[in-house]
């Protein structure tokens, strides 16, 4: 009877060891899931911030396009259009295009004049 009870306790101990191992694996998976959810939460906050700014961006574009004078057909003969014939809007942002070689001599000249 004592041997049967010892065997029963050994089986119970083996089951508890398996439960401990499985619980450890589950805890590791939960920690990995928590890290992924944290990353997802941060990404969601960034997307929400960008989307909340779109209204302001679109409003600024609309206000800027209202202030741009519309070119008349008499000024340039014909409105610019794309290949489908739809008139294109006037460019809102104008960026001067200069090569680096054109910019460098002018900057060198400024630096030299300030030294003397």
Buried (B, 14 or more C-beta within 10 A) or exposed (E): EEEEEEEEEEEEEEEEEEEEEEEEEEEEEEEEEEEEEEEEEEEEEEEEEEEEEEEEEEEEEEEEEEEEEEEEEEEEEEBEEEEEEEEEEEEEEEEEEEEEEEEEEEEEEEEEEEEE
